Amino acid sequence: MEDLLATPARVYVAGHRGLVGAAVARCLVSHGHEVLVRTRSELDLRDANATAAFLRDTRPDAVVLAAARVGGIMANSTHPVPFIEDNLRIQLSVISAAYAAGVRRLLFLGSSCIYPKLAQQPIQEEALLTGPLEPTNEPYALAKIAGIVQVRSYRRQYGASYICAMPTNLYGPGDNFDLESSHVLPALIRRFHEAKRDGLDEVVLWGSGSPRREFLHVDDLADACVTLLRRYDGDMPVNVGCGDDLTIRELARLVGEVVGYQGRSTFDTTKPDGTPRKLLDISRMTALGWEPRIALRDGIGSTYASWLSSGQSRSAVGAESQ
């Protein structure tokens, strides 16, 4: 099979300080590639002119677009405007500038929330745009769908070798543990850690605990991204997950065990559940020879240990990654 990303390649990772971008950068370096990065203070990707100038000057062989405004149900529900506007600006800026600069390969990272709320499980890539979205994260999902359409448009009009990956729920070292903007798994780690520290008998969690979710360690995603850059050049976005899921109640029990919290968990059913289930069909990804390696319990343990050692357990972490 032809390697579509010759080694060594110069790859610009947009969003290298975030959970995904940092893991992708580490993985690329381990495969012998040169990684280009810029902090937000050096380059605001919402600024189309600055982004175009940067890519025109550096002319990388490939771009991984992992920069995004991200967050959980609370953040999406209370601050929908930046979730659609910031993501649209970043995507329009980076993808158009990459093509103008002659970048040969580009990988756009979306999210499993692009699929309809009641999509048939496991969700195949063909389910895109076949039904209504989950209302709590609709602005973010629509921004990501726009990114997919933008990539497809560059492929169809210009023959650009640009591709899309749709990861499931991600976690790992460098995750966002701020309770107002984090996703469910790091939020659970922090809630149980603080309850254990403070000697609380009970932790009250959002929703019913019945929704099912799939979780993939970010290092497994990074490996999938490098595999896609090397081996995939299709019009269809590719799902990346672990192929298994569990309920939020089961996840809470598992996180509590890993953290060592001995109290009880209860659920506030007045709070939203979100999508009932999101399990991805990953057959396209596994057909490329990739498979996840990190078990959920092991991944939660290493994520918790990394958070404690970083000292961030004593302070909130921001939600925006660039």
C-alpha positions in Angstrom: 0.0 0.0 0.0 1.3 3.4 -1.0 2.3 5.6 2.0 0.5 8.9 1.5 2.7 10.6 4.2 6.3 10.1 3.3 8.8 10.0 6.2 10.0 12.4 7.3 7.2 14.9 6.7 6.7 18.4 8.1 3.3 18.4 9.7 1.5 21.4 11.2 -0.6 20.4 14.2 -3.2 23.0 14.8 -4.3 22.8 18.5 -1.1 21.2 19.8 -1.8 22.3 23.4 -5.2 20.5 23.5 -5.9 17.0 24.5 -6.0 15.7 20.9 -3.3 17.9 19.3 -0.7 17.1 22.0 -1.2 13.4 21.5 -1.1 13.7 17.7 2.1 15.7 17.9 3.7 13.1 20.2 2.7 10.3 17.9 4.0 12.0 14.8 7.4 12.7 16.4 7.6 9.0 17.4 7.1 8.1 13.7 10.0 10.3 12.6 8.1 13.4 11.5 8.8 17.0 12.1 6.0 18.8 13.9 5.3 22.5 13.5 3.3 24.3 16.2 2.1 27.8 17.1 0.5 28.9 20.3 -2.7 31.0 20.2 -0.7 34.1 21.3 1.5 33.5 18.3 -1.3 32.7 15.8 -5.0 33.1 16.3 -6.5 30.6 13.9 -9.7 32.6 13.7 -7.7 35.2 11.9 -7.8 34.1 8.2 -5.1 36.5 7.0 -2.6 35.5 9.7 -3.3 31.8 9.2 -2.8 32.1 5.4 0.5 34.0 5.9 1.8 31.4 8.4 1.0 28.4 6.1 2.3 30.2 3.0 5.6 30.9 4.8 6.0 27.4 6.4 4.5 25.3 3.6 4.1 22.0 5.6 3.6 18.7 3.9 0.4 18.1 5.9 -1.9 19.7 8.4 -3.8 18.1 11.3 -6.7 20.3 12.3 -7.3 19.5 16.0 -7.8 23.1 17.2 -11.4 23.6 18.4 -13.7 25.1 21.0 -14.8 22.0 23.0 -16.8 21.2 26.1 -19.4 19.1 27.7 -23.2 19.4 28.0 -23.1 22.4 30.4 -20.7 24.4 28.4 -22.5 23.7 25.1 -25.9 24.5 26.7 -24.9 27.8 28.3 -22.4 29.2 25.7 -23.6 28.0 22.2 -22.4 31.1 20.3 -18.6 30.5 20.6 -19.1 26.8 20.0 -20.5 27.5 16.5 -18.7 30.8 15.7 -15.1 30.0 16.9 -15.2 26.5 15.3 -16.5 27.8 12.0 -13.9 30.5 11.9 -11.0 28.1 12.7 -12.1 25.6 10.1 -12.7 28.1 7.3 -9.4 29.8 8.0 -7.2 26.7 8.2 -8.6 24.6 5.4 -8.7 27.4 2.9 -5.3 28.6 3.8 -3.8 25.1 3.6 -5.0 24.6 0.1 -3.8 28.1 -1.0 -0.4 27.3 0.4 -0.2 24.0 -1.5 -0.5 21.7 1.5 -0.8 18.2 0.1 -2.5 16.3 3.0 -5.0 17.6 5.6 -6.8 15.7 8.3 -9.8 17.4 9.8 -11.0 16.1 13.2 -14.7 16.2 13.9 -16.8 14.5 16.6 -19.3 11.7 16.9 -21.9 14.3 17.9 -22.3 15.0 14.2 -24.6 12.0 13.9 -28.4 12.1 14.5 -29.5 11.8 18.1 -31.4 8.6 17.3 -29.1 7.1 14.8 -29.1 3.3 14.4 -26.4 1.7 16.6 -23.5 1.1 16.0 -23.4 4.4 13.9 -22.1 4.1 10.4 -20.6 7.0 8.6 -23.5 7.0 6.2 -25.8 8.1 9.0 -24.5 11.7 8.6 -27.4 14.2 7.9 -30.1 11.5 8.1 -31.9 12.9 11.2 -32.1 15.6 13.9 -29.1 16.3 16.1 -29.0 16.2 19.9 -30.2 19.8 20.8 -27.7 20.3 23.7 -24.7 20.4 21.4 -26.3 21.3 18.0 -24.2 24.4 17.4 -20.9 22.5 17.9 -22.2 19.6 15.8 -23.3 21.9 13.0 -19.9 23.5 12.9 -18.2 20.2 12.6 -20.6 19.1 9.9 -19.7 22.3 8.0 -16.0 21.3 8.3 -16.7 17.9 6.8 -18.6 19.5 3.9 -15.8 22.0 3.4 -13.2 19.2 3.2 -15.4 17.2 0.8 -15.8 20.3 -1.4 -12.1 20.8 -1.7 -11.8 17.2 -2.7 -14.5 17.4 -5.3 -13.7 20.8 -6.8 -9.9 20.7 -6.6 -8.9 17.0 -6.0 -7.3 17.9 -2.7 -6.1 14.9 -0.7 -8.0 16.1 2.4 -9.8 13.7 4.8 -11.9 13.7 7.9 -11.9 11.6 11.1 -14.8 11.4 13.6 -13.6 10.4 17.0 -15.8 9.0 19.8 -15.6 10.5 23.4 -11.9 11.0 24.2 -9.9 11.1 27.4 -6.3 11.0 28.5 -3.4 13.0 29.8 -3.9 16.7 29.3 -7.7 16.5 29.5 -9.9 19.4 30.7 -11.0 19.0 34.3 -12.9 22.2 34.7 -16.3 21.2 36.0 -18.2 23.9 34.0 -16.7 23.0 30.6 -15.3 19.4 30.8 -16.6 16.2 29.3 -18.1 13.5 31.4 -15.1 11.3 32.2 -12.7 14.0 33.5 -15.6 15.6 35.3 -16.3 12.3 37.1 -12.6 11.9 38.0 -12.5 15.4 39.5 -15.9 15.0 41.3 -14.9 11.7 42.9 -11.4 13.0 43.8 -12.8 16.0 45.6 -15.4 14.0 47.3 -12.8 11.6 48.6 -10.5 14.5 49.6 -13.4 16.2 51.5 -14.8 13.1 53.1 -18.2 13.4 51.3 -20.7 10.5 51.6 -22.5 11.3 48.4 -21.8 12.6 44.9 -24.8 13.9 42.8 -24.3 13.5 39.1 -26.2 14.9 36.1 -29.0 12.9 34.3 -30.3 9.5 34.8 -27.1 7.5 34.4 -28.7 5.4 31.6 -27.1 6.9 28.4 -24.4 4.7 26.9 -21.1 6.1 25.9 -18.0 4.9 24.1 -14.5 6.1 25.3 -11.2 6.1 23.5 -7.8 7.0 25.0 -6.4 9.9 23.1 -3.1 8.1 22.4 -5.1 5.4 20.5 -6.8 8.2 18.5 -3.4 9.7 17.7 -2.2 6.4 16.3 -5.4 6.3 14.2 -4.7 9.8 12.9 -1.2 8.8 11.7 -2.6 5.7 10.1 -5.2 7.7 8.3 -2.7 10.2 7.0 -0.6 7.3 5.7 -3.2 5.0 4.3 -6.6 6.7 3.6 -7.7 9.1 0.9 -11.5 8.8 0.7 -14.5 11.1 0.5 -16.2 9.5 3.5 -15.3 10.6 7.1 -13.9 7.7 9.1 -15.2 6.8 12.6 -12.6 6.2 15.3 -13.6 4.5 18.5 -13.1 1.4 20.5 -16.1 -0.6 19.4 -17.6 -1.0 22.9 -19.7 1.2 25.3 -21.1 1.4 28.8 -23.7 3.4 30.7 -22.8 6.6 32.6 -23.8 4.8 35.8 -21.3 2.0 35.0 -18.7 4.6 34.1 -19.2 6.4 37.4 -18.8 3.1 39.3 -15.6 2.4 37.4 -14.1 5.9 38.0 -15.1 5.8 41.7 -13.2 2.5 42.0 -10.1 3.8 40.2 -10.1 7.0 42.3 -10.8 5.1 45.5 -14.0 6.9 46.5 -16.0 4.9 49.0 -19.2 6.9 49.1 -22.4 6.6 47.0 -23.4 8.1 43.7 -26.9 9.5 43.0 -28.3 11.0 39.8 -30.2 14.2 39.3 -32.8 13.3 36.7 -33.9 17.0 36.3 -30.6 17.5 34.4 -30.3 16.5 30.7 -29.0 13.1 29.5 -28.0 14.1 26.0 -28.0 11.5 23.3 -29.2 8.1 24.5 -26.4 6.2 22.9 -23.4 6.9 20.7 -21.5 3.7 19.6 -19.5 4.0 16.4 -19.1 1.4 13.7 -15.3 1.4 13.3 -15.0 -1.2 10.5 -13.6 1.4 8.1 -10.8 2.2 10.5 -10.0 -1.4 11.5 -9.8 -2.3 7.8 -6.8 0.0 7.6 -5.0 -2.2 10.1 -5.6 -0.1 13.2 -7.1 -1.2 16.5 -7.3 0.4 20.0 -4.8 -0.9 22.6 -5.5 0.9 25.9 -8.2 -0.7 28.1 -10.6 1.8 29.8 -9.7 1.0 33.4 -6.0 1.4 32.6 -6.6 4.6 30.7 -8.6 6.1 33.5 -5.9 5.2 36.0 -3.1 6.8 34.0 -5.3 9.9 33.3 -6.0 10.3 37.0 -2.3 9.9 37.9 -1.2 12.4 35.2 -3.7 14.9 36.5 -2.5 14.6 40.1 1.1 14.8 39.1 0.5 17.9 37.0 -0.8 19.9 40.0 -3.9 20.8 38.1 -6.1 19.0 40.6 -5.8 22.2 42.7 -7.0 24.6 39.9 -9.5 24.8 37.1 -8.3 24.2 33.5 -9.6 26.2 30.5 -11.7 24.6 27.8 -10.3 26.1 24.6 -7.4 24.3 22.9 -5.1 25.9 20.3 
